[in-house]
């Protein structure tokens, strides 16, 4: 192996490690680089004694350890408008420029869509910290953007057993839709 190739591979490994550290800190709401490394992201308008206990947002919705899960959306097989709304929602940009502002001390403030339970209305970053958070949003080179888990995973033990039943259901729904039968699709 040539020295240039080894050097290139070492740089790629170092870059991958740095990106992994930045992504991990971003998920934990910490700063990964600079003077404030390891400190929490600055939150504005919050109540410091409010708890971050897991809570239920509604039917099939929850918030646990900084992540929220919303599993109550379902689209019928023939609801093209509903499917378009869902795709537009999923494909929207991660951050709206209208929610960004610069504070008097030069920090970047990001207004939250809704106040958090502890009253936080904004998060504030130095310009370098803000760029760090944007870097965490960029997919790593040559990384798959869609990952399958559970029975959809390529190495799932019972994937072969389930695949036939999915095809049968899909084909049956297509035939039924062609006959004018307007049955709703099963909830996801």
LOKEZA-60549 format. One record per residue (C-alpha): residue number from 1; residue in one letter; x, y, z. Coordinates in nm, 4 decimals. Example, Ala and Ser with C-alpha at 12.3 -4.5 7.8 and 13.67 -1.06 7.14 Angstrom:
  nr rest       xx       yy       zz
   1    a   1.2300  -0.4500   0.7800
   2    s   1.3670  -0.1060   0.7140
This chain:
  nr rest       xx       yy       zz
   1    x   0.0000   0.0000   0.0000
   2    x   0.1368   0.3424  -0.0886
   3    x   0.2041   0.6085   0.1733
   4    x  -0.0534   0.8432   0.0143
   5    x  -0.3256   0.5771   0.0268
   6    x  -0.2490   0.4919   0.3900
   7    x  -0.2537   0.8617   0.4758
   8    x  -0.5891   0.9017   0.2989
   9    x  -0.7367   0.6062   0.4894
  10    x  -0.6065   0.7476   0.8191
  11    x  -0.7686   1.0839   0.7407
  12    x  -1.0978   0.9120   0.6543
  13    x  -1.0873   0.7190   0.9828
  14    x  -1.0116   1.0375   1.1792
  15    x  -1.2931   1.2231   1.0001
  16    x  -1.5377   0.9396   1.0696
  17    x  -1.4425   0.9420   1.4382
  18    x  -1.4839   1.3221   1.4599
  19    x  -1.8245   1.3041   1.2894
  20    x  -1.9289   1.0268   1.5264
  21    x  -1.8317   1.2379   1.8301
  22    x  -2.0218   1.5396   1.6923
  23    x  -2.3330   1.3316   1.6175
  24    x  -2.3229   1.1702   1.9629
  25    x  -2.2933   1.5073   2.1366
  26    x  -2.5755   1.6473   1.9254
  27    x  -2.8097   1.3652   2.0279
  28    x  -2.7255   1.4274   2.3947
  29    x  -2.7735   1.8081   2.3586
  30    x  -2.4067   1.8669   2.4399
  31    x  -2.1344   2.0730   2.2739
  32    x  -1.8632   1.8533   2.1142
  33    x  -1.5917   2.1068   2.0266
  34    x  -1.4402   2.4352   2.1402
  35    x  -1.4245   2.6041   2.4821
  36    x  -1.7609   2.4663   2.5964
  37    x  -1.6844   2.1054   2.5006
  38    x  -1.8964   1.8626   2.7054
  39    x  -2.1313   2.1341   2.8344
  40    x  -2.5050   2.1376   2.7721
  41    x  -2.6536   2.3444   2.4905
  42    x  -2.7711   2.6844   2.6199
  43    x  -3.1479   2.6941   2.6598
  44    x  -3.3356   3.0219   2.6896
  45    x  -3.6617   3.0699   2.8778
  46    x  -3.6408   2.7434   3.0707
  47    x  -3.7288   2.6472   3.4257
  48    x  -3.4104   2.4928   3.5726
  49    x  -3.6004   2.2700   3.8177
  50    x  -3.8468   2.1236   3.5662
  51    x  -3.8085   1.7490   3.5234
  52    x  -3.7301   1.5562   3.2068
  53    x  -3.9295   1.2515   3.3054
  54    x  -4.0698   1.0330   3.0277
  55    x  -4.4271   1.1274   2.9440
  56    x  -4.7037   1.0342   2.7045
  57    x  -4.7990   1.3006   2.4501
  58    x  -5.1186   1.1339   2.3352
  59    x  -5.2418   0.8115   2.1849
  60    x  -4.9421   0.6243   2.0390
  61    x  -4.7066   0.9175   2.1122
  62    x  -4.4342   0.9358   2.3779
  63    x  -4.1252   1.1278   2.4871
  64    x  -3.8398   0.9303   2.6450
  65    x  -3.4728   1.0270   2.6964
  66    x  -3.4823   1.3230   2.4596
  67    x  -3.6575   1.1439   2.1734
  68    x  -4.0204   1.1693   2.0817
  69    x  -4.2071   0.9039   1.8887
  70    x  -4.5316   0.9616   1.7047
  71    x  -4.6867   0.6391   1.5778
  72    x  -5.0512   0.7313   1.5305
  73    x  -5.0353   0.8537   1.1708
  74    x  -5.1812   0.6166   0.9172
  75    x  -5.2647   0.6565   0.5515
  76    x  -5.5257   0.4516   0.3673
  77    x  -5.4127   0.2631   0.0575
  78    x  -5.6053   0.4930  -0.1785
  79    x  -5.5468   0.8245   0.0078
  80    x  -5.3100   0.9946  -0.2375
  81    x  -5.3517   1.3403  -0.0761
  82    x  -5.2697   1.1969   0.2667
  83    x  -4.9631   1.0233   0.1264
  84    x  -4.8471   1.3476  -0.0362
  85    x  -4.8893   1.5379   0.2945
  86    x  -4.6873   1.2739   0.4785
  87    x  -4.4083   1.2767   0.2186
  88    x  -4.3937   1.6584   0.2222
  89    x  -4.3704   1.6490   0.6026
  90    x  -4.0914   1.3898   0.6007
  91    x  -3.8991   1.5669   0.3210
  92    x  -3.9118   1.9132   0.4784
  93    x  -3.5811   2.0788   0.5711
  94    x  -3.4595   2.0165   0.9269
  95    x  -3.4496   2.3860   1.0145
  96    x  -3.6528   2.6873   0.9052
  97    x  -3.4581   3.0064   0.8388
  98    x  -3.7493   3.2060   0.9850
  99    x  -3.6753   3.0538   1.3279
 100    x  -3.3123   3.1737   1.3317
 101    x  -3.1993   3.5024   1.4852
 102    x  -2.8752   3.6602   1.6009
 103    x  -2.8515   3.7716   1.9626
 104    x  -2.6782   4.0960   2.0643
 105    x  -2.3682   3.9049   2.1824
 106    x  -2.3297   3.7327   1.8414
 107    x  -2.4794   3.3963   1.9384
 108    x  -2.7290   3.2258   1.7084
 109    x  -3.0721   3.1618   1.8622
 110    x  -3.3026   2.8947   1.7245
 111    x  -3.6681   2.9458   1.8210
 112    x  -3.8422   2.6179   1.8954
 113    x  -4.1660   2.5361   1.7187
 114    x  -4.3396   2.4943   2.0569
 115    x  -4.2072   2.5609   2.4089
 116    x  -4.0738   2.2517   2.5810
 117    x  -4.2259   2.1256   2.9054
 118    x  -3.9561   2.3061   3.1042
 119    x  -4.0447   2.6369   2.9349
 120    x  -3.7490   2.6478   2.6921
 121    x  -3.8402   2.8636   2.3924
 122    x  -3.4975   2.8983   2.2250
 123    x  -3.1611   2.7257   2.2132
 124    x  -2.8527   2.9436   2.1679
 125    x  -2.5170   2.8619   2.0108
 126    x  -2.1964   3.0424   1.9276
 127    x  -2.1511   3.0486   1.5479
 128    x  -1.9007   2.7609   1.5741
 129    x  -2.1375   2.5540   1.7888
 130    x  -2.4203   2.6187   1.5434
 131    x  -2.2077   2.4922   1.2532
 132    x  -2.1212   2.1871   1.4663
 133    x  -2.4922   2.1106   1.5034
 134    x  -2.5471   2.1554   1.1283
 135    x  -2.2593   1.9145   1.0567
 136    x  -2.4422   1.6508   1.2626
 137    x  -2.7367   1.6780   1.0202
 138    x  -2.5271   1.5981   0.7109
 139    x  -2.5223   1.2244   0.6310
 140    x  -2.1814   1.0588   0.6471
 141    x  -2.0215   0.9734   0.3122
 142    x  -2.1256   0.6368   0.1718
 143    x  -2.3709   0.5802   0.4591
 144    x  -2.7122   0.4304   0.3987
 145    x  -2.9894   0.6791   0.4754
 146    x  -3.2566   0.4117   0.5214
 147    x  -3.2033   0.1303   0.7672
 148    x  -3.4432  -0.1548   0.8222
 149    x  -3.4999  -0.3146   1.1626
 150    x  -3.7100  -0.5979   1.2978
 151    x  -3.8774  -0.8234   1.0427
 152    x  -3.7861  -0.5781   0.7645
 153    x  -3.4109  -0.6181   0.8307
 154    x  -3.2187  -0.8169   0.5685
 155    x  -3.0919  -1.0676   0.8275
 156    x  -3.4184  -1.1087   1.0207
 157    x  -3.4762  -1.4729   1.1147
 158    x  -3.8407  -1.4833   1.0063
 159    x  -3.8119  -1.2458   0.7098
 160    x  -3.8577  -1.5265   0.4556
 161    x  -4.1742  -1.6478   0.6307
 162    x  -4.3306  -1.3021   0.6404
 163    x  -4.2363  -1.1890   0.2913
 164    x  -4.4921  -1.4139   0.1239
 165    x  -4.7788  -1.2881   0.3405
 166    x  -4.6885  -0.9232   0.2635
 167    x  -4.6914  -0.9905  -0.1098
 168    x  -5.0264  -1.1661  -0.0814
 169    x  -5.1735  -0.8709   0.1123
 170    x  -5.0370  -0.6137  -0.1341
 171    x  -5.1639  -0.8064  -0.4374
 172    x  -5.5056  -0.8594  -0.2763
 173    x  -5.5325  -0.4852  -0.1985
 174    x  -5.4447  -0.3969  -0.5591
 175    x  -5.7072  -0.6351  -0.6949
 176    x  -5.9681  -0.5017  -0.4507
 177    x  -5.8826  -0.1414  -0.5413
 178    x  -5.9213  -0.2262  -0.9105
 179    x  -6.2745  -0.3539  -0.8465
 180    x  -6.3782  -0.0262  -0.6888
 181    x  -6.3742  -0.1694  -0.3378
 182    x  -6.2786   0.1241  -0.1110
 183    x  -6.1665  -0.0653   0.1976
 184    x  -5.9114   0.1173   0.4111
 185    x  -5.5624  -0.0189   0.4435
 186    x  -5.4667  -0.1756   0.7728
 187    x  -5.3109   0.0690   1.0187
 188    x  -4.9326   0.0672   1.0046
